[in-house]
Amino acid sequence: MLDLQRLRALHAVSVHGTVGAAALALGYTPSAVSQQIAKLERETRTVLLEREGRGVRLTDEARQLAATAQELLAIVERAETALEERRGLPAGRLTVAAFASAARGLMPAVLAELGRRHPALDARLTELDPHLSVDLVAKGAVDLAVAHDWDIAPLPVPPGVEQAFIGDDLCDLLVPEGHPFAGRAAVRREELGGERWICQPPGRVCHDWLLRTLRAAGHEPDLVHQADENPTLAALVAAGLGVALIPRLGRGPLPAGVVEVPLDPMPVRRLYALWRTGAARRPAIAETVRTITTHWPKASTPTPS
């Protein structure tokens, strides 16, 4: 008989692409995941993973078995949901994915409250880009995701995934002290031509939004510095190396030498909680979403500089 935990390990590798990423998602070591799959290979007398460069590739048999594993895991999830619903209390493991600033500025307080109020609930957080996290929710690799989109870059929600609106995260233009925009009541987007921009790397929603917005205003952006984390972007602004557009959530205090200026109209990104339709009745999902929305007003208030 096939072992469910070994099937879960194979499914995680098929979803996340590498043994290391699968181990991170499951809360195991890469060695433990490799051992689970090696045992599954012996049980099935089938080669499931093949070396490919520094990574691995699933064989055709492995992909077929991973698809079956996804069906079995969905059945197990429905059974666990039914039991949890019957008890009426949040319990069991809940995997949550959140983008970087939500993982920093919103989720610590949410997870702490869940731990105090519901000791039988084991909520675990992974930081992921919004588009990746939504896809993992749809595939059953993550139970709940906190994601965001922008007005000109909507977040695609696949069939079988439900969402709840959390709130609007406002964004400010950050400029160095002494910049012509410093001290202004507001700056219109049409005035942004000729600026040297500091932003996130390509492929990030914030990066794409900046490109589309500036081009729509008739400006070809000059992207001089790129970094993943908002504190790094703010530090580059403080050094006088350019300007940046940074959301308020998880931003923290601004460093000395940085001035925030509102844009007119002010950019807004919308936050959502997303989960699979089949898990909508699970008390752990409902309670986590409720706790997130309760903490949102405080999290969305910028920390004084």
Order of alpha helices (4+ residues) and beta strands (2+ residues): alpha-alpha-alpha-beta-beta-alpha-beta-alpha-alpha-beta-alpha-beta-beta-beta-beta-alpha-beta-alpha-beta-beta-beta-beta-alpha
